[in-house]
Amino acid sequence: MKVSEHVEKLIQSRPYKYTYKQTLVRDVKKLGIWDMNVEEVTSAYIRDTVDALGNHNSRRRLYITARSIFKELDKCQDLPVLESISRIYQFPEQEHLDYLISKSKYRLQLFLCMYGGLRLGEACAVTPKKLEGVPLELNLCIDLLSLKCKTQKSFRYPRTNTHVTARAQEIQERTIHGQ
């Protein structure tokens, strides 16, 4: 029996979600065993194929896939169990972000998201006229999928953060003066 037939039979017999079924087939093809006979597949072959990959978490996922596919056949159960490694993100410096945002035509929305805590749809609904007053009152949100304005529960964002207040005043002045 080919591995492809075995995988299809396995998918039909278990209540997997559609996305997991797609991932399972993609992983088996990535392992290079899709067209092989089940008897030809060995742990050493899978280990050699997977260890050639550079990403640790991809190797982990492929080992899990191989063990789950051949669990009923009692094959490849000696494959290593790798621990996941969390990703480490390197964010740019605050000054660099401020510089990039100040060059954007969406600087008002970006500053409100970064420093004011607004979500994207709420920030898109804000106009420079709505920035008047100490608390920012917001009762509109733009649905970014349909690009329609929706009324929502009114939120008050107290702008106690001096950085947000200064940026809002700066943007409001630029808008009034046509810059």
C-alpha positions in Angstrom: 0.0 0.0 0.0 1.3 3.5 -0.9 1.6 6.1 1.8 -0.8 8.4 -0.1 -3.5 5.7 0.1 -2.7 5.1 3.8 -3.0 8.9 4.5 -6.3 9.2 2.6 -7.7 6.2 4.5 -6.5 7.8 7.8 -8.1 11.1 7.0 -11.4 9.4 6.2 -11.4 7.4 9.4 -10.7 10.3 11.8 -12.7 13.4 12.4 -10.0 15.9 11.5 -10.7 19.6 10.6 -10.3 20.6 7.0 -7.1 22.7 7.6 -5.5 19.8 9.5 -6.2 17.5 6.6 -4.5 19.9 4.2 -1.5 20.3 6.6 -1.2 16.5 6.9 -1.1 16.0 3.1 1.3 18.9 2.7 3.7 17.6 5.4 3.7 14.0 3.9 4.5 15.5 0.5 7.3 17.6 2.1 8.7 14.5 3.7 8.9 13.0 0.2 7.1 9.8 1.1 3.8 10.5 -0.6 4.5 8.1 -3.5 6.5 5.5 -1.5 5.2 2.2 -0.3 4.5 2.0 3.4 7.0 -0.8 3.8 9.8 1.3 2.3 9.4 4.1 4.8 11.9 3.9 7.7 12.7 6.1 10.6 16.2 6.7 9.3 14.8 8.0 5.9 12.4 10.4 7.7 15.2 11.5 10.1 17.5 12.3 7.2 14.9 14.2 5.3 13.7 16.3 8.3 17.2 17.0 9.6 18.0 18.7 6.3 15.5 21.4 7.1 16.8 24.6 8.8 13.8 25.6 10.9 13.5 23.8 14.2 9.8 24.2 14.6 9.2 22.8 11.1 11.3 19.8 12.0 9.3 19.3 15.1 6.0 19.5 13.2 7.2 17.0 10.6 8.3 14.5 13.2 4.9 14.8 14.9 3.2 14.2 11.6 5.3 11.1 10.8 4.6 9.6 14.2 0.9 10.2 14.0 0.5 8.8 10.5 2.4 5.5 11.2 1.1 5.1 14.8 -1.4 2.4 13.9 1.3 0.5 11.9 3.7 0.8 14.8 6.4 2.3 12.5 8.6 5.4 13.0 7.7 5.7 16.7 11.4 6.1 17.6 11.6 9.5 16.0 12.8 12.2 18.4 10.3 14.4 20.3 11.6 18.0 19.9 10.7 20.8 22.2 9.3 23.9 20.6 11.4 27.0 20.5 9.6 30.3 20.9 10.4 33.0 18.4 12.4 36.0 19.3 11.3 39.3 17.7 13.5 42.3 17.4 11.6 45.5 17.3 13.0 48.8 16.0 13.9 51.6 18.3 11.2 54.0 19.4 12.8 56.9 17.6 12.9 54.9 14.4 9.2 54.1 14.7 8.3 57.7 15.3 10.4 58.8 12.3 8.7 56.2 10.0 5.2 57.0 11.3 5.8 60.8 10.9 6.5 60.2 7.2 3.2 58.3 6.6 0.0 59.8 5.5 -1.7 57.6 8.2 0.3 59.1 11.0 -2.8 60.1 13.0 -4.2 56.6 13.0 -0.8 55.0 13.7 -0.1 57.3 16.6 -3.6 56.7 18.1 -3.0 52.9 17.8 0.5 53.0 19.2 0.1 55.5 22.1 -3.7 55.8 22.6 -4.6 52.1 22.6 -7.1 52.3 19.8 -7.8 49.4 17.6 -7.3 49.9 13.9 -11.0 50.3 12.9 -11.5 52.8 15.7 -8.4 54.8 14.7 -9.6 54.9 11.1 -12.9 56.4 12.2 -11.2 59.3 14.0 -10.9 62.6 12.2 -8.9 65.6 13.3 -12.0 67.4 14.5 -12.8 64.5 16.9 -9.5 65.1 18.7 -10.8 68.2 20.4 -11.5 67.8 24.1 -9.6 66.1 26.9 -11.2 62.6 26.6 -11.4 61.2 23.2 -15.0 60.1 22.7 -15.4 57.4 20.0 -18.7 55.9 18.9 -17.7 54.8 15.4 -15.6 52.0 14.0 -14.8 51.2 10.4 -15.2 47.6 9.5 -12.0 47.1 7.4 -13.5 44.1 5.5 -16.5 45.9 4.1 -15.2 49.5 4.6 -18.4 50.5 6.2 -18.8 52.7 9.2 -20.5 51.0 12.1 -21.9 52.6 15.2 -20.7 50.9 18.4 -20.8 51.4 22.1 -19.3 54.8 23.0 -15.8 54.6 24.4 -14.0 57.3 26.2 -10.2 57.3 25.9 -8.8 59.6 28.5 -5.7 61.1 26.9 -3.6 61.3 30.0 -0.5 60.2 28.1 1.3 63.5 27.3 3.0 61.9 24.3 -0.4 61.2 22.7 -1.8 64.6 23.5 1.3 66.3 22.0 1.1 64.1 18.9 -2.6 64.7 18.5 -2.2 68.5 18.8 0.7 68.4 16.3 -1.4 66.5 13.8 -4.4 68.7 14.3 -2.3 71.8 13.7 -0.8 70.3 10.6 -4.2 69.4 9.3 -5.6 72.9 10.0 -2.6 74.6 8.3 -2.8 72.3 5.3 0.5 70.5 5.7 
